[in-house]
Amino acid sequence: MVRNTQVSLCGIKLKNPVMPASGVYGFGGEYRDFYDPNILGAVVLKGTTARPRFGNPTPRVAECTSGMLNSVGLQNPGIDAVISQELPRLREFYHGPVIANISGFSVEEYASCCGKIDGLVDIIEVNISCPNVERGGMGFGTDPELAAEVTRAAKGATAKTPVFVKLSPNVADITEIGIACQEAGADGLTLINTLLGMRIDIRTKTPVLANKIGGFSGSAIFPVALRMVYEVSRVVHIPVIGVGGISKAEDVIEMMMAGATAVQVGSENLRDPMACYRIIEKLPNLMEKLNIENLVDIINIAE
Ligand SMILES: Cc1cc2nc3c(=O)[nH]c(=O)nc-3n(C[C@H](O)[C@H](O)[C@H](O)COP(=O)(O)O)c2cc1C
């Protein structure tokens, strides 16, 4: 029997629910030597800001057991270069859905970037959860009123492209933020971004990251992400993209049962550049084993 892996996000059809998470896949070209990106459900672009950013000082990544820390700090060429150079370059070899990831340091900056890229991509993911910048970023994602304000501004600046808001796990109650974004007009939610973490070099007695604190990601955070997707999916009616610690096809099924319509694979791509390929290839076999005919049938079925 043919297994149907197709899902849809706000009317946008994805051939399968698997896409790389923002920040681990650049602007789409980096993995071309490994596999054809056209096998992906969608491509998610690196976090983009109004002006180009060099990011934080190095070292800005550190290995951990079953995960990693990063404090990259939104290195990117800026929204104008993404629109004039990165997007056209990506379209030369990739023909599927594209999700832009937008960050800002003020509500106006979010609105301006969203307005510029409206209609040029399939989904705009508004990142209100970056832990690696001093101002803005996560500050917007930890207060329901600010989260709603950014969402309203992004929606007000866009007319064509659905807006998903990417939530931070570094809050007491993520459902509160999810509901606030939904009420402010979000078309969907992506969760989770990284958890705050730290390492110390015991020989030098200094923090490993130049920025001291960074975002923790990778397979260790999967149960946290799953719990949050489960909690949020039970209280909102807009689609949820699940992200955090996904490293194998089984995780995709589990995340969808918790409520995700699609999933993003982050750090696992840095450990194994073939991760998305491997997961997508395995999905139909796993569906057969689990007696799943249509992947959409399992979304949110966990009790
Ligand atoms: C090196 C690195 C850079 C990241 N950059 C971004 C970014 O620019 N925008 C964003 O929304 N999330 C960013 N993230 C967070 C990921 O998209 C994802 O939410 C998080 O890593 C959890 O997923 P994972 O455990 O599969 O890595 C970044 C993560 C890593 C590891």
The ligand as an ORCA input file, in Angstrom:
! r2SCAN-3c Opt
* xyz 0 1
  C      23.454     26.827     15.347
  C      22.009     27.158     15.549
  C      21.490     28.341     15.013
  C      20.131     28.649     15.185
  N      19.627     29.790     14.611
  C      18.295     30.051     14.691
  C      17.718     31.186     14.005
  O      18.410     31.940     13.312
  N      16.370     31.399     14.142
  C      15.574     30.569     14.890
  O      14.362     30.778     14.984
  N      16.091     29.475     15.531
  C      17.411     29.211     15.439
  N      17.922     28.098     16.066
  C      17.020     27.224     16.839
  C      16.560     26.037     15.992
  O      15.850     26.451     14.849
  C      15.675     25.078     16.838
  O      14.511     25.779     17.254
  C      16.388     24.551     18.074
  O      17.753     24.285     17.798
  C      15.739     23.275     18.623
  O      15.763     22.240     17.666
  P      16.877     21.073     17.632
  O      16.937     20.494     19.024
  O      16.385     20.101     16.613
  O      18.179     21.727     17.251
  C      19.279     27.771     15.918
  C      19.818     26.590     16.448
  C      21.153     26.263     16.271
  C      21.673     24.981     16.837
*
